[in-house]
Amino acid sequence: MKKLTPWLVTILILIPAGLITYKTYFLKLSLLPQKVDDVWNYHVSLKPKDAQATSVSFPIPRSGDGLKITDEKIRSKGIDTLVDRNSDSAMLTWLSKEPIVNRVTYSARIDINPVIVKKIEKDFTTVYPKQIKKYLKLPVLTIEEEAAVKLLEGAIFEGGEEKSLVARKAFYYVNEEIQRNIKYKTIVDALNSGKGSPLVKARLYTYLLRRKDVPARIVAMLRLPLINEPPDEKIHLTFANEVFLNNRWIPVDTNRALFGERPDRYLVLHHHFEEIEKTISKKKVLYSIQIDRAVINKFNKAEYRKDILRKGSSIGFLSLYKLSLPVQSIFSTILLIPLGTLVLCLARNIIGVPTFGMFTPILLTLFFKETSLAFGLFFFLAVVAIGCLERYVLDKLFLLAVPRMSIILTLVILLLMIIAFTGLAEVFGASHIGYFPIVIVTSFIERFSIMLTEDGWTNTFKTLLGTLIISILTFALYSFPTLEILMFTNPELLFGIIAILILIGKYKGYRVSEFIRFRDLVSQLKKKAKK
């Protein structure tokens, strides 16, 4: 049997290693589902202001840098739609033979990631592709604006700078010298007062760069609400820039002091505001935009399930992602229990932490998971108090086992009633109170009472403390979503846990607690050995 153990452990470790290698290298599946931190439900409804209009257009987000668009839905009863994605952005047009009198809508689910360009090289480009040349077109300025911008150019630029340096110099000026103020809406006002609206600042930056032969454009964005902002917060249209350097567009935001970076709280509606400025004017179209955070977990299980089903292999057939969502939720919880038993075995067999058996710490962990850690600890300590009281009262009555347990069960139910009436469950953040606590604590009280009689107060409370420590450590495993999803996605890891448990089970040496307990004896033996 001694020779069998290494072989068995090796096989149990190779099984998950082989299956994970097969899934990642041969089936091209990721080890975990894709993480989704900022997923939004986007909805826009609109109708033309002109009662006789037979068409209406509006920009819609397009997948690209930092954006992934899914679940697009266009609602337009009896109206044709046309989506133009030929440019850097997308434009949706509703076309009807009759005047559009009802609102038309567009909705999508949007995954937003920050766009960060860490290193921007020097750029000496002189010739640009045809599709980029339109971003060099100089706007028509008034004589006063032209004179003001020309004077500013002489103050900012020395002449002969490469393109990335031009972009930075213009950025530093507009960001630092023009303060954000929505009351100032022209370039002349901004230069004279040192204040300008976000759109004016974006326009000034664009004009400065184009005059130096650097392609630049104004980006129309939606500022998304933060988590702590109310959900009915109005969605604001705001503006930033993009500059074409080293054959790619670099995000620039003079309103928020960002060069080469766009945070994930800004949704790009269109990359060329000059093209849509008249289209989205409130004079032409009535529209409302709603955005709220999608209620999903941090990992996109739905997309991962689709990837598995597309592979059509035996791995897909055995995947837990094929199960119904309620069953998946159950397995997400119970697949961490073997890890909890691993923690328990390490604590008991290697460290020497005493506990009330094997199942009590695990059951307590599930109790904490079902309610909350604060409520679970409060309820557990209240039950311990009942156990102490029960030992003194019921022992004097010399009752049989079954009536005694029935009385304990009744006391636990009375405790739950008191908690419900006083509202303590809400105070401690319990999600709900079910049947599970009754089963756990009723059996625990009797065992606790017996141990008090047989082993005394000191040893009983040491065991109680050890049980609580292991339960809390096991409960802490559930605070790592990545660990939970890793076990759910790769349940073959259970074979590896079995291998480790076999190794722990074969350990026959001293526990850490025994080294501490007999440290005086060990030191005496060492002294004798030296003599």
C-alpha positions as CSV (number, residue, x, y, z in Angstrom):
1,M,0.0,0.0,0.0
2,K,2.9,2.4,0.6
3,K,4.0,2.1,-3.0
4,L,0.4,2.6,-4.2
5,T,0.1,6.1,-2.5
6,P,2.6,8.0,-4.7
7,W,1.1,6.5,-7.9
8,L,-2.5,7.3,-6.8
9,V,-1.5,10.9,-5.8
10,T,0.3,11.4,-9.1
11,I,-2.7,10.2,-11.1
12,L,-5.1,12.4,-9.1
13,I,-2.9,15.5,-9.8
14,L,-2.4,14.6,-13.5
15,I,-6.2,14.3,-14.2
16,P,-7.0,18.0,-13.6
17,A,-3.7,19.1,-15.1
18,G,-4.4,17.1,-18.3
19,L,-8.0,18.3,-18.6
20,I,-7.2,21.9,-18.0
21,T,-4.3,21.7,-20.6
22,Y,-6.7,20.1,-23.1
23,K,-9.3,22.9,-22.6
24,T,-6.9,25.8,-22.8
25,Y,-4.5,24.6,-25.5
26,F,-6.6,22.3,-27.7
27,L,-10.1,23.7,-27.3
28,K,-8.8,27.3,-26.9
29,L,-11.0,27.9,-23.9
30,S,-9.9,30.4,-21.3
31,L,-9.2,29.2,-17.7
32,L,-12.0,31.5,-16.4
33,P,-14.9,33.3,-18.1
34,Q,-14.1,36.8,-19.2
35,K,-14.3,39.4,-16.4
36,V,-16.8,42.2,-16.9
37,D,-16.5,45.1,-14.5
38,D,-18.6,47.7,-16.2
39,V,-21.5,46.4,-18.1
40,W,-24.3,48.8,-18.9
41,N,-27.9,48.6,-20.2
42,Y,-28.1,51.4,-22.8
43,H,-31.5,52.7,-24.1
44,V,-32.4,55.7,-26.3
45,S,-35.8,56.7,-27.5
46,L,-36.5,59.5,-29.9
47,K,-38.8,61.0,-32.5
48,P,-38.3,64.0,-34.9
49,K,-39.6,67.4,-33.9
50,D,-41.0,67.9,-37.4
51,A,-44.4,66.2,-37.4
52,Q,-44.1,65.5,-41.1
53,A,-40.6,64.0,-41.0
54,T,-40.3,60.5,-42.5
55,S,-36.8,59.8,-41.2
56,V,-34.8,60.3,-38.2
57,S,-31.1,59.5,-37.4
58,F,-29.1,59.1,-34.2
59,P,-25.6,58.0,-33.4
60,I,-25.2,54.7,-31.6
61,P,-22.1,53.2,-29.9
62,R,-19.9,51.0,-32.0
63,S,-17.6,48.1,-30.8
64,G,-13.9,49.2,-30.8
65,D,-11.2,50.4,-28.4
66,G,-12.6,49.7,-24.9
67,L,-16.1,49.0,-26.2
68,K,-18.0,45.7,-26.7
69,I,-21.6,46.0,-27.9
70,T,-24.0,43.0,-27.4
71,D,-27.7,42.3,-27.4
72,E,-28.6,45.2,-29.7
73,K,-32.4,45.7,-30.2
74,I,-34.1,48.2,-32.5
75,R,-37.8,48.7,-32.0
76,S,-39.6,50.5,-34.8
77,K,-43.0,49.0,-35.7
78,G,-43.7,49.3,-39.4
79,I,-40.5,51.4,-40.0
80,D,-37.4,50.4,-41.9
81,T,-33.9,50.8,-40.3
82,L,-30.5,51.4,-41.7
83,V,-27.2,51.2,-39.8
84,D,-24.2,53.0,-41.3
85,R,-20.9,51.7,-39.8
86,N,-18.7,52.8,-42.6
87,S,-17.0,55.6,-40.6
88,D,-15.3,55.3,-37.2
89,S,-18.7,55.5,-35.6
90,A,-22.2,54.2,-36.3
91,M,-25.3,56.0,-37.3
92,L,-28.8,54.5,-37.1
93,T,-31.5,55.8,-39.3
94,W,-35.2,55.0,-39.2
95,L,-37.0,55.4,-42.6
96,S,-40.8,55.4,-43.0
97,K,-43.2,56.1,-45.9
98,E,-45.5,57.9,-43.4
99,P,-44.6,60.7,-40.9
100,I,-43.0,59.3,-37.8
101,V,-45.4,60.1,-34.9
102,N,-44.4,57.5,-32.3
103,R,-41.1,57.2,-30.6
104,V,-38.5,54.7,-31.9
105,T,-36.0,53.0,-29.7
106,Y,-32.5,51.4,-29.7
107,S,-31.1,49.4,-26.8
108,A,-27.9,47.4,-26.2
109,R,-25.7,45.9,-23.5
110,I,-22.3,47.6,-23.4
111,D,-19.1,46.4,-21.8
112,I,-16.7,49.4,-21.2
113,N,-13.0,49.1,-20.5
114,P,-10.6,51.9,-20.0
115,V,-8.4,52.9,-23.0
116,I,-4.8,53.6,-22.0
117,V,-1.9,54.3,-24.3
118,K,1.2,53.9,-22.1
119,K,3.9,55.0,-24.6
120,I,3.5,57.6,-27.3
121,E,6.5,57.7,-29.7
122,K,7.6,60.8,-31.6
123,D,5.7,61.3,-34.9
124,F,7.1,63.0,-38.0
125,T,4.3,61.9,-40.4
126,T,3.7,64.3,-43.3
127,V,1.4,62.2,-45.5
128,Y,-1.9,60.7,-44.2
129,P,-4.4,58.2,-45.7
130,K,-7.4,59.7,-47.5
131,Q,-9.8,58.8,-44.6
132,I,-7.7,60.8,-42.2
133,K,-7.4,63.9,-44.3
134,K,-10.9,65.1,-43.3
135,Y,-9.6,65.6,-39.8
136,L,-7.1,68.2,-41.1
137,K,-9.8,70.4,-42.5
138,L,-9.7,73.8,-41.0
139,P,-13.0,75.2,-39.7
140,V,-14.4,78.5,-40.8
141,L,-13.6,81.0,-38.1
142,T,-14.6,84.6,-37.6
143,I,-12.0,87.3,-38.2
144,E,-11.8,87.8,-34.5
145,E,-11.4,84.1,-33.7
146,E,-8.8,83.7,-36.5
147,A,-6.7,86.5,-35.1
148,A,-7.0,85.2,-31.5
149,V,-6.0,81.7,-32.4
150,K,-3.1,82.9,-34.6
151,L,-1.8,85.0,-31.7
152,L,-2.1,82.0,-29.4
153,E,-0.1,79.8,-31.8
154,G,2.8,82.0,-31.6
155,A,2.8,81.9,-27.8
156,I,2.5,78.1,-27.5
157,F,4.6,76.7,-30.4
158,E,8.1,77.4,-31.4
159,G,7.9,75.9,-34.9
160,G,9.4,72.7,-36.2
161,E,8.1,70.5,-33.3
162,E,7.2,66.9,-34.1
163,K,3.5,65.9,-34.0
164,S,3.3,64.3,-30.5
165,L,5.1,67.3,-28.9
166,V,2.6,69.7,-30.7
167,A,-0.3,67.6,-29.3
168,R,1.2,67.8,-25.7
169,K,1.9,71.5,-25.8
170,A,-1.7,72.3,-27.0
171,F,-3.0,69.9,-24.3
172,Y,-1.1,71.6,-21.5
173,Y,-2.3,75.1,-22.5
174,V,-6.0,74.2,-22.9
175,N,-6.0,72.1,-19.8
176,E,-4.2,74.5,-17.5
177,E,-5.1,78.0,-18.9
178,I,-8.8,77.4,-19.8
179,Q,-10.9,76.6,-16.8
180,R,-14.1,74.7,-17.3
181,N,-17.2,76.9,-17.3
182,I,-20.4,76.1,-19.3
183,K,-21.4,79.8,-19.6
184,Y,-18.6,80.6,-22.1
185,K,-19.5,79.1,-25.5
186,T,-17.1,80.8,-28.0
187,I,-13.4,80.6,-28.6
188,V,-12.9,84.3,-28.2
189,D,-14.7,84.3,-24.8
190,A,-12.6,81.4,-23.7
191,L,-9.3,83.1,-24.7
192,N,-10.3,86.4,-23.2
193,S,-11.7,85.1,-19.9
194,G,-9.6,81.9,-19.5
195,K,-12.9,80.0,-19.2
196,G,-14.8,77.8,-21.6
197,S,-17.4,75.0,-21.8
198,P,-16.2,71.4,-22.5
199,L,-17.2,71.7,-26.1
200,V,-15.3,75.0,-26.5
201,K,-12.2,73.5,-24.9
202,A,-12.4,70.5,-27.3
203,R,-12.9,72.8,-30.3
204,L,-10.0,75.0,-29.4
205,Y,-7.7,72.0,-29.0
206,T,-8.9,70.6,-32.4
207,Y,-8.3,73.9,-34.1
208,L,-4.8,74.3,-32.7
209,L,-3.7,70.9,-33.8
210,R,-5.2,71.0,-37.3
211,R,-3.5,74.3,-37.9
212,K,-0.2,72.5,-37.2
213,D,-1.1,69.7,-39.6
214,V,-2.0,67.2,-36.9
215,P,-5.2,65.2,-37.4
216,A,-7.6,65.8,-34.5
217,R,-11.3,65.4,-33.9
218,I,-14.0,66.0,-31.2
219,V,-15.5,63.0,-29.5
220,A,-19.0,63.1,-28.2
221,M,-19.3,61.0,-25.0
222,L,-21.9,60.2,-22.3
223,R,-20.8,60.5,-18.7
224,L,-22.0,57.5,-16.9
225,P,-23.2,57.7,-13.2
226,L,-20.9,56.4,-10.5
227,I,-22.0,53.6,-8.2
228,N,-22.8,56.0,-5.3
229,E,-24.8,58.4,-7.6
230,P,-28.6,58.0,-7.7
231,P,-29.9,55.8,-10.6
232,D,-32.1,58.6,-12.0
233,E,-29.1,60.9,-12.4
234,K,-29.4,62.7,-15.8
235,I,-27.0,61.3,-18.4
236,H,-24.8,64.2,-19.6
237,L,-23.3,64.6,-23.0
238,T,-19.7,65.7,-22.7
239,F,-16.8,66.2,-25.0
240,A,-13.1,65.2,-25.4
241,N,-10.6,64.8,-28.2
242,E,-8.7,62.2,-30.2
243,V,-5.4,62.9,-32.0
244,F,-3.9,60.8,-34.7
245,L,-0.3,59.9,-33.8
246,N,1.8,57.0,-35.0
247,N,-1.0,55.6,-37.1
248,R,-3.5,55.3,-34.3
249,W,-6.0,57.5,-32.5
250,I,-4.9,58.7,-29.0
251,P,-7.6,59.8,-26.5
252,V,-7.1,63.3,-25.1
253,D,-9.3,65.0,-22.5
254,T,-8.6,68.6,-21.7
255,N,-11.6,68.8,-19.4
256,R,-10.3,66.1,-17.1
257,A,-6.5,66.4,-17.6
258,L,-6.1,63.1,-19.4
259,F,-3.6,62.5,-22.2
260,G,-3.5,59.0,-23.7
261,E,-6.3,57.8,-21.4
262,R,-10.1,57.4,-21.4
263,P,-11.7,56.1,-18.1
264,D,-14.4,53.4,-18.3
265,R,-17.1,55.8,-17.0
266,Y,-17.3,57.5,-20.4
267,L,-19.2,55.9,-23.3
268,V,-18.2,57.2,-26.7
269,L,-21.3,58.0,-28.7
270,H,-19.5,59.3,-31.8
271,H,-15.9,59.9,-32.8
272,H,-16.6,62.9,-35.0
273,F,-18.9,65.4,-33.4
274,E,-18.8,67.8,-36.4
275,E,-20.7,65.1,-38.4
276,I,-23.5,64.7,-35.9
277,E,-23.8,68.2,-34.4
278,K,-26.9,69.1,-36.4
279,T,-28.3,65.6,-36.3
280,I,-28.6,65.4,-32.5
281,S,-29.6,69.1,-32.1
282,K,-32.6,69.5,-29.8
283,K,-34.1,71.7,-32.5
284,K,-34.4,68.7,-34.8
285,V,-35.1,65.7,-32.6
286,L,-36.5,64.9,-29.2
287,Y,-34.6,62.1,-27.4
288,S,-34.0,60.7,-24.0
289,I,-31.1,58.4,-22.9
290,Q,-31.2,55.9,-20.1
291,I,-28.2,54.0,-18.8
292,D,-28.0,51.7,-15.8
293,R,-25.6,49.0,-14.6
294,A,-26.4,45.5,-15.7
295,V,-27.1,43.1,-12.8
296,I,-24.6,40.4,-13.6
297,N,-21.7,38.8,-11.7
298,K,-18.1,39.8,-12.4
299,F,-17.7,36.9,-14.8
300,N,-19.5,36.6,-18.1
301,K,-20.8,33.1,-17.6
302,A,-23.3,33.4,-20.5
303,E,-20.6,34.1,-23.1
304,Y,-18.4,31.3,-21.7
305,R,-21.3,28.8,-21.9
306,K,-21.7,29.8,-25.6
307,D,-18.0,29.2,-26.2
308,I,-18.3,25.7,-24.6
309,L,-21.3,24.7,-26.6
310,R,-19.7,25.9,-29.9
311,K,-16.8,23.5,-29.3
312,G,-19.2,20.6,-29.2
313,S,-16.8,18.3,-27.4
314,S,-17.1,15.8,-24.5
315,I,-15.8,18.6,-22.2
316,G,-18.8,20.7,-23.2
317,F,-21.1,17.8,-22.5
318,L,-19.7,17.4,-18.9
319,S,-19.5,21.1,-18.2
320,L,-21.5,22.5,-15.3
321,Y,-22.4,25.5,-17.5
322,K,-25.0,23.2,-19.3
323,L,-27.1,23.0,-16.1
324,S,-30.0,25.3,-15.3
325,L,-29.1,28.5,-13.5
326,P,-30.6,27.4,-10.1
327,V,-28.5,24.2,-10.2
328,Q,-25.5,26.2,-11.2
329,S,-26.0,28.4,-8.1
330,I,-26.0,25.3,-5.9
331,F,-22.8,23.9,-7.3
332,S,-21.1,27.3,-7.1
333,T,-21.6,27.1,-3.3
334,I,-20.9,23.4,-2.6
335,L,-17.8,23.1,-4.8
336,L,-15.9,25.2,-2.3
337,I,-16.9,22.8,0.5
338,P,-14.0,20.4,-0.4
339,L,-11.6,23.4,-0.1
340,G,-13.1,24.0,3.4
341,T,-12.5,20.4,4.4
342,L,-8.9,20.9,3.2
343,V,-8.5,23.9,5.5
344,L,-10.1,21.8,8.3
345,C,-7.7,18.9,7.8
346,L,-4.7,21.1,7.7
347,A,-5.9,22.8,10.9
348,R,-6.7,19.5,12.8
349,N,-4.0,17.1,11.5
350,I,-1.0,19.5,10.9
351,I,-1.6,22.4,13.3
352,G,-3.7,20.6,15.9
353,V,-6.7,22.9,16.2
354,P,-9.5,21.2,18.1
355,T,-13.0,21.3,16.7
356,F,-16.5,19.8,17.3
357,G,-16.0,17.0,14.8
358,M,-15.6,17.5,11.0
359,F,-19.1,18.5,9.9
360,T,-19.9,21.2,12.5
361,P,-17.3,23.8,11.1
362,I,-18.5,23.1,7.6
363,L,-22.2,23.4,8.5
364,L,-21.5,26.6,10.4
365,T,-19.7,28.0,7.3
366,L,-22.8,27.2,5.1
367,F,-24.9,28.9,7.8
368,F,-22.8,32.0,7.6
369,K,-23.1,31.9,3.8
370,E,-26.9,31.6,3.9
371,T,-27.4,34.5,6.4
372,S,-24.4,36.7,7.1
373,L,-21.2,36.4,9.1
374,A,-22.3,38.9,11.7
375,F,-25.7,37.4,12.2
376,G,-24.3,33.8,12.2
377,L,-21.8,34.6,14.9
378,F,-24.4,36.4,17.0
379,F,-26.9,33.5,16.7
380,F,-24.2,30.9,17.3
381,L,-23.1,32.6,20.6
382,A,-26.7,32.9,21.7
383,V,-27.0,29.2,21.1
384,V,-23.9,28.6,23.2
385,A,-25.6,30.6,26.0
386,I,-28.7,28.4,25.7
387,G,-26.4,25.3,25.9
388,C,-24.8,26.5,29.2
389,L,-28.3,27.3,30.6
390,E,-29.7,23.9,29.5
391,R,-26.8,22.0,31.2
392,Y,-27.8,23.4,34.6
393,V,-31.5,23.2,34.3
394,L,-32.3,20.1,32.3
395,D,-29.6,18.0,34.0
396,K,-31.4,18.3,37.3
397,L,-34.6,16.9,35.7
398,F,-32.9,13.7,34.5
399,L,-34.8,13.6,31.2
400,L,-34.5,11.0,28.5
401,A,-32.6,11.9,25.4
402,V,-35.5,12.4,22.9
403,P,-37.6,14.7,25.1
404,R,-34.4,16.6,26.0
405,M,-33.6,17.2,22.4
406,S,-37.2,18.2,21.7
407,I,-36.9,20.9,24.4
408,I,-33.7,22.2,22.9
409,L,-35.4,22.3,19.5
410,T,-38.2,24.4,21.0
411,L,-35.8,26.7,22.7
412,V,-34.0,27.4,19.4
413,I,-37.3,28.2,17.7
414,L,-38.2,30.6,20.5
415,L,-34.8,32.3,20.0
416,L,-35.6,32.7,16.3
417,M,-39.0,34.2,17.2
418,I,-37.3,36.7,19.5
419,I,-34.8,37.7,16.8
420,A,-37.6,38.1,14.3
421,F,-39.8,40.3,16.6
422,T,-36.9,42.5,17.7
423,G,-35.6,43.0,14.2
424,L,-32.1,41.8,15.1
425,A,-31.7,39.9,11.8
426,E,-31.9,43.1,9.8
427,V,-29.5,44.8,12.2
428,F,-26.9,42.1,11.6
429,G,-27.6,42.1,7.8
430,A,-29.0,38.6,7.6
431,S,-30.4,37.9,4.1
432,H,-33.0,35.5,5.5
433,I,-33.6,33.0,8.3
434,G,-34.4,29.5,7.1
435,Y,-34.7,25.9,8.4
436,F,-30.9,25.3,8.2
437,P,-29.9,27.0,11.5
438,I,-32.4,24.9,13.4
439,V,-30.9,21.7,12.2
440,I,-27.3,22.8,12.9
441,V,-27.7,24.3,16.3
442,T,-30.1,21.8,17.8
443,S,-27.6,19.0,17.3
444,F,-24.7,21.2,18.4
445,I,-26.2,22.2,21.8
446,E,-26.5,18.6,22.9
447,R,-22.9,17.8,21.9
448,F,-21.7,21.0,23.6
449,S,-23.5,20.0,26.8
450,I,-22.1,16.5,26.8
451,M,-18.5,17.9,26.3
452,L,-19.0,20.3,29.2
453,T,-19.8,17.4,31.4
454,E,-17.0,15.1,30.2
455,D,-14.1,17.5,29.5
456,G,-14.8,20.6,31.6
457,W,-15.2,24.3,30.7
458,T,-11.6,24.9,29.6
459,N,-11.3,22.1,27.0
460,T,-14.9,22.7,25.8
461,F,-14.3,26.4,25.1
462,K,-10.9,25.7,23.4
463,T,-12.8,23.4,21.0
464,L,-15.5,26.0,20.6
465,L,-12.9,28.6,19.7
466,G,-11.2,26.2,17.2
467,T,-14.5,25.5,15.6
468,L,-15.3,29.2,15.1
469,I,-11.8,29.9,13.7
470,I,-12.1,27.1,11.1
471,S,-15.6,28.2,10.2
472,I,-14.6,31.8,9.7
473,L,-11.5,30.8,7.6
474,T,-13.6,28.5,5.4
475,F,-16.2,31.3,5.1
476,A,-13.5,33.6,3.9
477,L,-13.0,31.4,0.8
478,Y,-16.4,32.7,-0.4
479,S,-15.1,36.2,-0.4
480,F,-12.9,35.4,-3.4
481,P,-15.2,35.3,-6.5
482,T,-12.3,34.2,-8.7
483,L,-11.8,31.1,-6.5
484,E,-15.5,30.3,-6.6
485,I,-15.7,30.6,-10.4
486,L,-12.4,28.7,-10.8
487,M,-13.8,25.6,-9.1
488,F,-17.1,25.9,-11.0
489,T,-15.4,26.2,-14.3
490,N,-12.8,23.5,-13.6
491,P,-14.5,21.0,-11.2
492,E,-11.7,18.4,-12.1
493,L,-9.6,20.3,-9.5
494,L,-11.5,18.2,-6.9
495,F,-9.2,15.3,-7.9
496,G,-6.2,17.5,-6.9
497,I,-7.9,18.3,-3.5
498,I,-8.3,14.5,-3.0
499,A,-4.6,14.0,-3.7
500,I,-3.6,16.6,-1.1
501,L,-6.0,15.1,1.4
502,I,-4.4,11.7,0.9
503,L,-1.0,13.2,1.7
504,I,-2.4,14.9,4.8
505,G,-4.0,11.6,5.8
506,K,-0.7,9.7,5.5
507,Y,1.0,12.2,7.9
508,K,1.8,10.5,11.2
509,G,4.1,13.1,12.7
510,Y,3.7,15.6,15.5
511,R,1.3,18.5,15.2
512,V,2.4,22.1,15.6
513,S,0.3,22.4,18.8
514,E,2.1,19.4,20.3
515,F,5.5,21.1,19.7
516,I,4.2,24.1,21.6
517,R,2.6,22.0,24.3
518,F,5.7,19.9,24.9
519,R,8.3,22.6,24.3
520,D,9.6,22.3,27.9
521,L,10.1,18.6,27.5
522,V,11.8,19.0,24.1
523,S,14.2,21.6,25.5
524,Q,15.1,19.2,28.4
525,L,15.7,16.4,26.0
526,K,18.0,18.6,23.9
527,K,20.0,19.6,27.0
528,K,20.5,15.9,28.0
529,A,21.5,15.1,24.5
530,K,24.3,17.8,24.6
531,K,25.6,16.4,27.9
